[in-house]
Structures are given as C-alpha cells and as structure tokens.
Amino acid sequence: MEKRVFIGSFVDFEKLKKSYTSIKKDLSGVVSGSWVKPENFHITYKFLGNTSLEKINCILDTINKEFNHEILANITVEGLGVFPNLENPKVLFYKVLENQMLKEIYNLVEDRLISLGYKKETKPFVPHITVLRIKQVKNPQFTEKLKKYEKTVFLNQKTITVDLIESILNPKGAIYRKLNNVE
C-alpha cells in the first residue's frame, strides 16, 4: 500500500480567510480554476508522491529527529504571485518572503532525504502558499489586479511545525492531513 505525501508546514489559515475571500471575489471576473480550501494552506519543502508505508515510517523517523517541535520561523506572507510567469499563469499563490529559517528547513529536508533514496531538487526553493490552480485567465486585467496586492501583508506567523502530510485526492479537491504514523 502507498500514500501520496509531501513534507510541509501548514499556516494559520484562519488569519488568511478574510483576504482569501476578498481575493476570490476581486479576481472572479478575470481568472477561473480550482481554488484551494483555506484549511489546506501550506508551504511545501518537498513533494514525495506515492510512497510505500515502509518508506513513510523511515521518513517520519527522519523528520521527527530534526523537527519534533515548533520552530521559530517568523513567516511573512506578502503579495501574490504566479507560476510559471504572468504570460502563462498556471498557479496563483500567496508569496512567503524568503527567510533564513525556511532555507535551513528546506536544506535539511533535502539533505536528510538523500539517505532514503530521494534526489536533491534542481529548481530553486520558492516558499509560497498555493491559492488557485488556474484554468483560464483574462490578461492584462488579471495582471493589473495582482499589482494592487504587491505590498499587502496578509499574514505574520511566528512559529511553524514541519510535517509529513498526506494528500488524498478526490473530485471535490484534495484533503491534506498530517501523518504521525502509518495505519
């Protein structure tokens, strides 16, 4: 048996709900797609995909050795961005300002998982919180609307935990839950 998993940190979605609702309303005429449920808001350090229960136990052991407590991270969520670019946006996200602690967490995750057979990521780490998987967009209106959020601070969060998170896919959208052990 396998589970679809990634290593990440949930953020305080209650503090993002108000801005999320107004962003959805503001962008409703210029972009469409699958909006992420606020309770799923997180920062991803490494997506692992379908993983055997045996390997999940090894990953949990590794994570618990490094990250078995709340971490003082001082996260700031400011502005909105898109992947891969404004000309062809596929993902809308809250920008998480890069900081030393997030870089350290990312690097530790990458280093520790090498011993479990995972390859180091080649793309640079861009901390973010996915908000929308874009299907259609009306540019330049979409780009103009994004600009007004450029310097908006949506969230300041002092601490985070680093968790192994299961992603359960279903037609109404993914459900994410922390894994403490495998059943």
C-alpha positions, 0 to 999 in steps of 0.5 A, spaced: 500 500 500 502 507 498 500 514 500 501 520 496 505 525 501 509 531 501 513 534 507 510 541 509 508 546 514 501 548 514 499 556 516 494 559 520 489 559 515 484 562 519 488 569 519 488 568 511 480 567 510 478 574 510 483 576 504 482 569 501 475 571 500 476 578 498 481 575 493 476 570 490 471 575 489 476 581 486 479 576 481 472 572 479 471 576 473 478 575 470 481 568 472 477 561 473 480 554 476 480 550 482 481 554 488 484 551 494 480 550 501 483 555 506 484 549 511 489 546 506 494 552 506 501 550 506 508 551 504 511 545 501 519 543 502 518 537 498 513 533 494 514 525 495 508 522 491 506 515 492 510 512 497 510 505 500 508 505 508 515 502 509 518 508 506 513 513 510 515 510 517 523 511 515 521 518 513 517 520 519 523 517 523 527 522 519 523 528 520 521 527 527 529 527 529 530 534 526 523 537 527 519 534 533 517 541 535 515 548 533 520 552 530 521 559 530 520 561 523 517 568 523 513 567 516 511 573 512 506 572 507 506 578 502 503 579 495 501 574 490 504 571 485 504 566 479 507 560 476 510 559 471 510 567 469 504 572 468 504 570 460 502 563 462 499 563 469 498 556 471 498 557 479 496 563 483 499 563 490 500 567 496 508 569 496 512 567 503 518 572 503 524 568 503 527 567 510 533 564 513 529 559 517 525 556 511 532 555 507 535 551 513 528 547 513 528 546 506 536 544 506 535 539 511 529 536 508 533 535 502 539 533 505 536 528 510 532 525 504 538 523 500 539 517 505 532 514 503 533 514 496 530 521 494 534 526 489 536 533 491 531 538 487 534 542 481 529 548 481 530 553 486 526 553 493 520 558 492 516 558 499 509 560 497 502 558 499 498 555 493 491 559 492 488 557 485 490 552 480 488 556 474 484 554 468 483 560 464 485 567 465 483 574 462 490 578 461 492 584 462 486 585 467 488 579 471 495 582 471 493 589 473 489 586 479 495 582 482 499 589 482 494 592 487 496 586 492 504 587 491 505 590 498 499 587 502 501 583 508 496 578 509 499 574 514 505 574 520 506 567 523 511 566 528 512 559 529 511 553 524 511 545 525 514 541 519 510 535 517 509 529 513 502 530 510 498 526 506 494 528 500 488 524 498 485 526 492 478 526 490 473 530 485 471 535 490 479 537 491 484 534 495 484 533 503 491 534 506 492 531 513 498 530 517 501 523 518 504 521 525 504 514 523 502 509 518 495 505 519 
